[in-house]
Amino acid sequence: MSIERSELETTMTWDSEQEIVRIFSARRQDQTRLRRAGILPVKDIQPHGLFYEIPLSRLKWRIAPLPDGRPKRIRVVSTAFLQSNRHRRGK
């Protein structure tokens, strides 16, 4: 039984009262990242994914700022136009 590519996800939930973060990961890249950080799975439900638990104090996360939303103007110019423009300026 294989898992669909769209189902490859990593989810995190945490309980501030118990100060535990529960992580489920079906993504191989995230599983590798957790293993390299020394975090071992507490439950393995192959082929779906792995469950982890870590202390809340080990969770560090950030949200990247959103772009300002203004479209950037990109001017597409052909080499023929550039050459003709240089010719007009005498270069």
DRENTORZA-234336 format. One line per 3 residues: their letters; for each residue z, y, x of C-alpha. Coordinates in steps of 0.02 Angstrom, whole numbers. Example, Ala and Ser with C-alpha at 12.3 -4.5 7.8 and 13.67 -1.06 7.14 Angstrom:
<nulos>
as = 390/-225/615 | 357/-53/684
</nulos>
This chain:
<nulos>
msi = 0/0/0 | -54/163/79 | 4/337/44
ers = -116/477/-4 | -139/619/120 | -81/744/-12
ele = 84/647/-26 | 126/669/159 | 268/792/141
ttm = 435/839/213 | 571/903/99 | 743/971/140
twd = 891/994/26 | 1062/1053/76 | 1232/1063/-1
seq = 1334/1211/60 | 1494/1132/-1 | 1472/969/97
eiv = 1377/1058/236 | 1246/920/247 | 1057/937/252
rif = 959/791/181 | 781/774/242 | 644/660/178
sar = 487/651/283 | 325/556/256 | 236/658/391
rqd = 223/572/560 | 225/741/652 | 389/792/572
qtr = 466/620/604 | 420/638/787 | 494/813/794
lrr = 657/751/718 | 665/602/837 | 637/716/988
agi = 781/824/926 | 892/669/931 | 899/647/742
lpv = 885/466/686 | 841/410/509 | 980/347/396
kdi = 860/258/278 | 685/190/301 | 576/158/149
qph = 413/103/227 | 272/144/201 | 331/301/111
glf = 443/390/234 | 611/413/316 | 774/493/260
yei = 884/593/378 | 1051/681/364 | 1107/818/481
pls = 1251/943/481 | 1206/1109/400 | 1254/1196/562
rlk = 1103/1114/649 | 978/1185/523 | 885/1336/589
wri = 741/1401/487 | 638/1558/470 | 510/1630/355
apl = 362/1715/435 | 323/1888/365 | 178/1898/246
pdg = 22/1991/302 | 4/2165/230 | -136/2102/116
rpk = -261/2236/160 | -432/2165/198 | -494/2196/372
rir = -671/2261/386 | -781/2159/499 | -947/2231/546
vvs = -1081/2104/583 | -1214/2173/697 | -1367/2084/762
taf = -1416/2091/945 | -1583/2168/892 | -1488/2313/811
lqs = -1384/2338/968 | -1538/2340/1079 | -1629/2463/966
nrh = -1475/2575/959 | -1461/2577/1150 | -1646/2618/1162
rrg = -1622/2769/1047 | -1479/2835/1154 | -1581/2816/1311
k = -1473/2681/1390
</nulos>
